């Protein structure tokens, strides 16, 4: 006998990503609107980001309507791998798309922006001048 997960099932960020908080050593995001690059290796900021994403649950989504760009796209770096991740309005993109199910009335996008901007802008040599 086999079982299938219900399409209505929600999952935590920790279970979705398959990493432990302590495994993440660097987070890097590019702002989809401005092109600015944000990066941190600060354990406190990584913990804040981790805690925020784990306050919510996620539900596998059907392929979304076409949209252009992400609010933020980047990667989480651990000792063993780099995990690409993106955020668009009410959606999380990993290997597939997930709807973000907020646990409270917090404005997800605005709070995410505050956390990512706290990482600090990075000057890069790729033509991006944040």
C-alpha positions as CSV (number, residue, x, y, z in Angstrom):
1,X,0.0,0.0,0.0
2,X,1.3,3.4,-0.9
3,X,0.1,6.8,0.2
4,X,0.1,10.1,-1.7
5,X,0.3,13.5,-0.1
6,X,-2.8,15.6,-0.5
7,X,-2.4,18.6,-2.7
8,X,-4.0,20.6,0.2
9,X,-1.1,19.6,2.5
10,X,1.1,22.4,3.8
11,X,4.7,22.1,4.7
12,X,7.2,24.1,6.8
13,X,10.1,25.9,5.2
14,X,12.5,23.7,7.2
15,X,11.0,20.5,5.7
16,X,10.7,22.1,2.3
17,X,14.3,23.1,2.0
18,X,15.9,20.0,3.6
19,X,18.5,22.0,5.5
20,X,18.9,22.8,9.1
21,X,19.3,26.5,10.1
22,X,22.9,25.8,11.4
23,X,23.8,24.5,8.0
24,X,23.3,27.8,6.2
25,X,26.5,29.8,6.0
26,X,25.6,32.5,3.5
27,X,22.5,34.0,1.9
28,X,22.6,36.1,-1.2
29,X,19.7,37.8,-3.0
30,X,19.3,40.1,-6.0
31,X,16.5,42.5,-5.9
32,X,14.3,41.9,-9.0
33,X,13.3,45.6,-9.1
34,X,16.6,47.4,-8.7
35,X,19.2,44.7,-9.4
36,X,20.9,45.4,-6.1
37,X,22.8,42.5,-4.6
38,X,22.4,41.7,-0.9
39,X,24.6,39.2,0.9
40,X,25.2,38.1,4.5
41,X,27.2,35.5,6.4
42,X,26.1,37.0,9.8
43,X,24.6,34.2,11.9
44,X,22.2,36.5,13.6
45,X,20.7,37.7,10.3
46,X,20.6,34.2,8.9
47,X,18.7,33.2,12.0
48,X,16.2,36.1,11.6
49,X,15.6,35.1,7.9
50,X,15.2,31.4,8.9
51,X,12.8,32.2,11.8
52,X,10.7,34.5,9.5
53,X,10.3,31.8,6.8
54,X,9.4,29.2,9.4
55,X,6.6,31.3,10.8
56,X,4.7,30.5,7.6
57,X,3.7,27.3,5.8
58,X,3.8,26.5,2.1
59,X,1.6,24.7,-0.2
60,X,2.6,23.2,-3.6
61,X,1.2,25.4,-6.3
62,X,0.2,24.7,-9.9
63,X,2.4,26.4,-12.5
64,X,1.5,30.1,-11.9
65,X,0.3,32.5,-14.5
66,X,3.2,33.9,-16.4
67,X,4.9,36.7,-14.6
68,X,8.0,38.7,-15.2
69,X,10.8,38.6,-12.6
70,X,11.0,38.0,-8.9
71,X,10.9,40.2,-5.9
72,X,14.1,38.5,-4.8
73,X,16.1,35.7,-6.4
74,X,19.2,34.1,-5.0
75,X,20.7,31.3,-3.1
76,X,21.2,29.8,0.3
77,X,24.7,28.4,0.7
78,X,25.5,25.5,3.1
79,X,28.6,23.4,3.6
80,X,27.4,20.9,1.0
81,X,25.3,22.8,-1.6
82,X,23.9,26.0,-2.9
83,X,20.1,26.1,-3.0
84,X,18.5,28.5,-5.5
85,X,15.4,30.2,-4.2
86,X,13.1,33.0,-5.4
87,X,10.2,35.0,-4.1
88,X,7.4,36.6,-6.1
89,X,4.1,37.9,-4.8
90,X,2.8,35.3,-2.4
91,X,5.0,32.6,-4.0
92,X,8.2,30.8,-3.2
93,X,10.2,29.1,-5.9
94,X,12.6,26.3,-5.2
95,X,12.5,23.2,-7.5
96,X,8.8,24.0,-8.0
97,X,6.4,26.8,-7.0
98,X,4.8,27.0,-3.5
99,X,2.1,29.4,-2.3
100,X,3.0,31.2,0.9
101,X,0.4,30.7,3.6
102,X,1.0,33.4,6.3
103,X,0.5,32.5,9.9
104,X,-0.6,36.0,10.9
105,X,-1.5,39.3,9.2
106,X,2.1,40.3,8.7
107,X,2.8,41.7,5.3
108,X,5.1,39.0,4.0
109,X,6.7,41.0,1.2
110,X,7.4,44.1,3.2
111,X,8.9,42.1,6.1
112,X,11.0,40.0,3.7
113,X,12.3,43.2,2.1
114,X,13.4,44.6,5.5
115,X,15.2,41.4,6.4
116,X,17.0,41.1,3.0
117,X,18.0,44.8,3.0
118,X,19.5,44.4,6.5
119,X,22.0,42.0,4.9
120,X,23.7,45.0,3.2
121,X,24.3,45.9,-0.4
122,X,27.3,44.4,-2.1
123,X,29.3,46.2,-4.8
124,X,30.0,43.9,-7.6
125,X,32.0,43.8,-10.7
126,X,29.2,42.6,-12.9
127,X,28.0,46.1,-13.8
128,X,25.6,46.3,-10.9
129,X,26.1,49.4,-8.9
130,X,23.8,49.0,-5.9
